[in-house]
Amino acid sequence: MIKVGCKILLKKEVLDTKGRALLKLLQKEDSSVKDCHYGKYIELNIDTKDSQQALKQAKLLAQKILHNDLIESFELEIIN
């Protein structure tokens, strides 16, 4: 079994209202945070021993189900 992480964020052209609100809250706490982006992180446990096959399957799932191509982008990573 291979675990694949899928990070989903809004595209840069899309207004990230949650990220802006979170940034304001963090800055009120005297934080040195200069920017903040709000997103989703999903871990998929794929029943295969081939990491390339796991990434291929995760990519198909991300494209079809996990993200909205109009407003979001995604990145995949193998997790040890």
C-alpha positions in Angstrom: 0.0 0.0 0.0 1.3 3.4 -0.9 0.1 6.7 0.7 -0.2 9.7 -1.6 -0.8 13.2 -0.4 -2.9 15.6 -2.4 -2.6 19.3 -1.7 -5.4 21.5 -3.2 -5.2 25.3 -3.3 -7.1 28.0 -5.0 -5.5 29.2 -8.3 -3.7 32.5 -8.0 -6.3 34.3 -10.0 -9.1 33.3 -7.5 -9.7 35.5 -4.5 -8.8 33.5 -1.4 -11.2 35.0 1.2 -10.5 32.3 3.8 -6.8 32.9 3.4 -7.2 36.6 3.8 -9.4 36.3 6.9 -6.9 33.9 8.5 -4.0 36.2 7.6 -5.7 39.1 9.4 -6.3 36.9 12.5 -2.7 35.8 12.5 -1.4 39.3 12.2 -3.6 40.5 15.1 -1.7 38.0 17.2 1.5 39.9 16.5 2.7 37.2 14.1 5.3 37.9 11.4 3.2 36.0 8.8 3.2 38.0 5.6 0.9 35.8 3.5 -1.5 32.9 4.0 -3.3 30.5 1.6 -6.2 28.3 2.7 -6.6 24.9 1.1 -7.3 21.2 1.5 -5.0 18.2 2.1 -6.2 14.7 1.4 -4.2 11.5 2.0 -5.0 8.5 -0.2 -4.0 4.9 0.7 -3.7 3.2 -2.7 -3.5 -0.6 -2.8 -0.4 -1.0 -5.0 3.3 -1.5 -4.5 4.2 0.6 -7.6 4.7 4.3 -6.7 4.2 5.5 -10.3 0.9 3.5 -10.5 -0.2 5.1 -7.2 0.6 8.6 -8.5 -1.2 7.9 -11.8 -4.3 6.7 -9.9 -4.2 9.6 -7.5 -3.9 12.1 -10.4 -7.0 10.6 -12.0 -8.9 10.9 -8.8 -7.8 14.4 -8.2 -8.7 15.5 -11.7 -12.1 13.9 -11.7 -13.3 14.2 -8.0 -11.0 15.9 -5.5 -10.6 19.3 -7.1 -12.4 21.9 -9.1 -10.3 22.6 -12.2 -11.9 26.0 -12.7 -10.7 27.5 -9.5 -8.2 25.0 -7.9 -4.9 23.4 -8.6 -3.4 20.3 -7.0 0.0 18.8 -6.2 0.7 15.1 -5.4 3.4 13.6 -3.2 4.3 10.1 -2.1 4.3 9.9 1.7 6.6 7.4 3.4 
